[in-house]
Amino acid sequence: MLDKIFRSANLADKISQEHTRAFSGKRNYFFEVSLEIESAQGCEVWLPIPPSTTTQTKKKEKFSSSVKYLQDEKFANQVALFEISKTVVKTSLTYQLEVEIAPKKIDSFSGNLKDYQGKEAQLYLESDSYFNKETPRIKKIVGDLVGSKEEIGQIVPLLNNFVKEKLVYGAPIEGLYSAQDALEKSKVDCGGFDSLLGALLRASGIPCRLVSGFLMGYPGEHMHAWLEFLTPQGDWVPLDPSMEWLRKEGRDWKPGGLGEAGNDRLVISYGTNIKIRDKTFPLFQHPLVFSAGKVEVKRAISSQELG
């Protein structure tokens, strides 16, 4: 019993320390993606490239070989295209980035559902196969929880709390669980939490989007996804129900949650059902390799804080 109390106290201290650190100002990182590829038929490598945003500034960016750029028309995500010829059997590719990341903390937000206007709000209210707001079950949950409420500040916390109470974290995948998956499976990863909350928000009339990226400065590869919802005033507010759940259960100590995204988050892409050329992806996060023949890929993604 004493050991459990001691561990809980240590975790609480760690959570507090990391929260203070994550919202103490800007931090600089070195981010690297390395690939070792074997392909007898040649291949294409599609590498999602982090955007410049209000909270992240790209300082230096370097590719190990020449690239072409692709962009999806709907969300404006950018991809670097490496083309590997059939005459090259083995090759190494590297992407390096120095980036400065600032925290985002929004303590309060206001507005009513009827206040939303414009193309951006409409874009992020659309239903898709992951944020499917049209199913009877999603509509019933929203009807039961939201009812006739119109105030954004009331609706968002209600739906966020429902998802944290409904779901259990586990079974991580590199793709994306849908809202339907989240309702039917016993465990889902961060993307599953996001898809369910995203479908509920859109069904209630609140625009939101998936944010795919990485948690920076920690040992190993930390892919992560969270949400942002749009206020009628045009501000994007962070949501991270899976990280809140993990902290509550004593399984993690990293910061982030309703209104909070720390200076440890690198944004790679926005949106779901992303289309480029003739291909559609649930999200953009890690490198993708396409070949007509057999291909073997070894991947390493890492980050470290710069002084």
N, C-alpha and C positions, 0 to 999 in steps of 0.2 A: 504493500500500500504506500509506504514512504517513497519507494522507488518511482512509483507512478506519479505521485505528487511532485517529486523532484524533476522528473522528465517534463511534466506539464509546465512547471515554473520556468525551466530552461527554454522550452519552446516559446512560451509567452515572451520571454526576454528577447529571443532571437527575432520573433515577429516584430516586436517593437523597434529593435535596432535596424532591421532591414527596411521597415516602413520609413523611419527617419532618414535613412540613407537614400532611399528611392525618391524622396520628395525634397531633397536638400539642394537641388539645383541641377545643372547640366553635368553629364558625364561623357567621356570620350572612350570609344572602343575601336579595336581592330577585329574585323570579321573576315573569315576566310572559308571558301568552299573549294575543296579539292576533289577531283575525279580521276580515277584510273580506269581506262576503258579498253576492252578488247572486242573488236568487231571485224569479221572478215568481209562483210558486205558494205562497210561504211555506215555512217549514222549521222543523225542530227541530235544535238544537245540543246535543250531549251532551259535556260537558267533565269528564273524570275529575279528581277533587279529591284532593290528597295527604292521607293520614290523619295523625293524631298518633300517634307511636310512641314506643318507649323511646329512640330516637336522634334523632327530629326533633320539634321543638316549633313549632307555628304561632303566630306572634305577632300578625300582622295579615293579614286576608284581605278582599279587596274585589272586587265584581263591578260591571261598568258598568251593569247593569240587573237587575231582579228575576229570581230563579231559583226553580225547584222542585228538590227533591232526590229522586234515585232511588238505590236500593241493591240490590246483588245479594245474594240470601239465603245463598249458599254461602260466600262469602269476605268479605262485609260491605264490599266496595268501594263508594265513594260517587261519584255523578255529579251535576253541576249541569246542569239542563235549562233552556235558553233556548228560548222559543217565539216565533217571528217570524211575524207576521201576513201574510196574503196582500196586504194593502194596502201593505206596506213592501217596496220593490224592493231598496234598498241599505241595509245597516246595518253598524255596527262594534260589536264586542264585545271586552271586555277583562277579563281576570282577573289580579289582582295579589296576590302573597303575600310576606310577610316571614317567614322561617323560620330557626330555629337548628338546626344539625345537628351531632351528636356522632359521633365515630368508634366503630366496633365492632371490637375485636381480641380473638380467642379463641385462645390459644396451644396449648391442649390440650383434648381432649374424650375421654370414655370411655363405656363401656356396651356391652352385648351386644344382638343383635337380639331376643332373647327378652324383653328388659326393656321394650319398648314397650307402652304401655297407653293407653286413653282415646280419645275421639272425634276429637280433633285429629290424633293419629297416624294413625288410620284414614282421615280425610279426605284427608290428603296421601300416602296410599299407593295411592289409586285410580288406575286406568289411564284415560287419555283419548286423544283423537286426536293430541295433541302429545307427551305423556309416555306413550306406549303401551308398557307393560312386558310385553305378552302375545305379542309377535311371536317366532317361533322364533330369529331372529338376535339379538335382545336377550337372550333367555334363554340362548343359547349363549355369548355374550360374558361374561355374569355367571357362568355355570357354569365357564367356563375361568379367569376371573380370581379369582373369589371362592371357588369350591369350597365347602369346609366351614367357612370362616372365619366367626366370629360377632362379633368385636370391631370396633366402629364405627371406632376409631382406625386399624385396618388397612385396612378396606374402602374408606373414603372416599378416601384418597390414591391407592389403586390405580386406582379408577374415574376420578378426576380426571386422573391422568396418562395414562390410556388415551385419554381424549377429546382432550387436548392433543396427543398424538402422532398420533391418527387424522385430525383435521380440519385444514383450512386456512381462514383467515379471508378473507371477501370476499362480494361480491354482497349487500349489505345491503337489507333490505325493511322496510316499516312493519308488516307482519303478523308471523307467527311460523312459522319452519320447524319441521317435526315431527322427531321422532327418526328416522323413516324417511327423510325428506329428507336429514338430516345423514349418514346411512349411504350414501345413493345419489349425492349431488351432490359435485362436486369442491370447491366452496367454499360456506360458509354464514356468516352473521353471528353476533353474540353470542347471539341467540335460538336459533340452530341448535346451538351449543355447549351451551347450557343445556338444550334439549329432549333431546339425546342423553344428557347426564349425568343429567338428571332421570329419564328412563326407566330407566337402569341402576341408579340409586340405589333407585328404587321396586321394581324387579324383585329387588333384593338384600334388600329388607325395610326400607329406610331412608326415612322420610317426608321429602319435600322440596317446595319450592314455588318458582315463578318470581316474581321481583321485577322489576317494570317501573318505570322512572323516567328520571331525567336526571342527567348529570354537570354539576355546578354551577360557575359562576365562570370558565368557559372561553369564548373567543369563539365565536359561532355557536350552533347548536342541537345538543345532544349527547344524543340519545336513547340509552339503554343498558338492558340487561337482565342480571340475574345470578341466582344461586340462593341459597337458604338451606336447610339441612337441619336437622331436628329431632333433638336428642339425647334419650335416654330420660329425662333429668332435666328436659326441657322448655325447653332453650335453643335458639334459632335461630342457626346458625353460617353465616356467609357463604361463598360459593364464586363464583369468577369465572374460569372456564377460558379464556374468550376474551381477557380482559385479560392474563392470565399469558402466553398464546401471543403476543400482540402485543408485549409487552415482550421476550420471549425472542428474537423475530425482529427486534428493533430498529425496530419500526414505531410504537411508542407509549411513553409514559413515565408514564401515569397509574397511580395505585396501585390495589390491590385484588387479592384472590385468596383462597386457602384460609384461612379464619379471619379475613379482613381486609376490612372495608368502611370506607373513609375518610370524613372529614367533608365530602366533596365530592359525596355521593350523596343525591339527593332521591327518596324512594319515592313512586310514584304509585298503584300497585296491586299486589295479590298474586294469584297463581293463573293458570290457563289454562281455556279453554272457559267464559268468564264469561257468565252469562245474566241479562238484565234485560228484563222484559216478554216480548215474543215474539222477542227478538233474542239471538244468541249471538256472542261475540267471542273471538278467540284470546287477547287480552290487552287491558287498558286502559292507554293511554299518551298518545296525542295526541287532540285534539278530533275528534268525528265529526259530520257534517252529514247530515240526512235530509230529502229533499224529494220531492214527487210529480212535480215538473217539473225543468227544467234548473236547476242551481245552480253558481255559480262561487265558489270560496273562495281567499282569499289568507291564509296563516298565517305568523305570526312568534312564535317562542318563544325567550326569552332569559333570562339570569341574570347577576347580578353580585354580588360580595362587598361587604358593607356594613362600614364601619369600626367 
